[in-house]
Amino acid sequence: MANLAASRRWAAILNLVFLGAAIAFVVLNTVAASFLVSPGTSPAGLRLASAVQLATAGSAVVVMRRGPRQVLARLLPIDPDSPVTVFALVVTILIVGGQAGFQASADVLHQVATGPSLERIDIVGQELPFIAAALLGVGLFTRRRLAESLSRLGLVLPAWWQLVAGLALAGAGFFLSYGGEQLQGFLDPGLAERLRTATDHYYAHLLDPGGIALIALAAGISEEILFRGALQPRLGIIWTSLVFTSLHTQYGLSVDTLTVFITSCGLGLLRRFTNTSSSIVAHVAFDALAGLPTGPVYLLWTAVAEAGLLVLLAGAWLVARARPQPAPSQP
């Protein structure tokens, strides 16, 4: 018990040092931004971004105190006394606040449409750190061995019906995303066109089958391991999905942003009731579906496949319900 208490005390001290440095960085970055104005940034946007960044740093300081974490624990499934939870909370607050400040101060779609297109090496460089962060975050080499870390992350061999559920969720997410694009075009055709232009430019070098497969596999595996595997059990579905959505800044503030959040919540529910392996299948399949050219025939066959998956899933559920349950053992 003494060793455990000492370990938690040292973990808390290291957390305070690291998180204090992170918060100081946010504050200094906000001050520096007042002098280094990027092209296209309006004074009002800069003021708003500075306010968001300062509010972010303040929020991070607040949750470092136990009292506010106890209040927050009524809303999120967190352990207010865990140093790991404190670390995860503060880091994710800094991420969400930083992305919100970026959205407030810059024309994101213009930057995406005029910036460099993604290359294959960029995908690998972006996604591999997620896996490393997830493994280290759950205590690989410190609190857990590799097998224990994989189990904690929910990386197990899924049952066949869980794979079907993952593919069905991918289809549902695809049609939700497609519907969101149509709704965006109806509500604001100009913004919808800017979104298409920015997205086409951003992924211009990855529209071949190899590029689509790389995006689907790299993003699906690494992002699910981090968000659904490592973060969600600590922070819950809603906050994890907000963090996940904030990192998809290439869509700006649009209907697409909302569909990303809803899809992330769906992946979170799949993780809760099955495992991370199933959510990986769903994420990979969704990205593959979204990357292929969309047309009437493609939509029709995708709808037919989705209906078949739903029927198969419903049949599996009915069979499971009809199966006799084992009688409770007598004491």
Secondary structure by P-SEA (a helix, b strand, c coil): caaaaaaaaaaaaaaaaaaaaaaaaaaaaaaaaaacccccccaaaaaaaaaaaaaaaaaaaaaccaaaaaaaaaccccccccaaaaaaaaaaaaaaaaaaaaaaccaaaaaaaacccccaaaaaaacaaaaaaaaaaacccccccaaaaaaaaccccccaaaaaaaaaaaaaaaaaaaaaaaaaaaacaaaaaaaaaaaaaaccccccaaaaaaaaaaaaaaaaacccccccccccaaaaaaaaaaacccccccaaaaaaaaaaaaaaaaaaaccaaaaaaaaaaaaaaaaccccaaaaaaaaaaaaaaaaaaaaaaaaaaaccccccccc
